[in-house]
Amino acid sequence: MRLALDTNILAYAEGLGDESRCEAARSLIERLPDGRVFLPAQTLGELHRLLIAKKNKSPLDAREAILGWADSFEILDSTWSAFQSSMDLVADHQLQIWDALIMSVAAEHRCRILISEDLQHGFTWRGVTIVNPFTHPQHPFLQ
């Protein structure tokens, strides 16, 4: 099963947030199956901004962190069709445009799960289900 990670999971893994969530995110990422985890490019752009603005990393250090993520996981590029679909998600389901783009890109690349704390747990669209790794009980995929 293919899955995508949202920005908040990457941010926690980078140490942005409370220690329990940061540790949980790192542990989750370590347990995920090799070759089945994908990162929408949008998530890396958002993470870059957070690393500079919230973690006070230099642009050089932020770049190194982003390149490290790109070395570890396949990056999914945004397309015009994904952006068009994201506008439908905004209009039909009241998502924020950048969250909708992440979900659209995940769907376009046949991911079945988008791991995110920020989106509605259990929401399914075009075969992609949002899974919040911090809910209890955990989604069966994460157990």
Secondary structure, DSSP 8 states (H G I E B T S, - for coil): --EEE-HHHHHHHTT-S-HHHHHHHHHHHHHS-TT-EEEEHHHHHHHHHHHHHTS---HHHHHHHHHHHHHHSEEE---HHHHHHHHHHHHHH---HHHHHHHHHHHHTT-SEEE-SSS-TT-EETTEEEE-TTSSS--GGG-
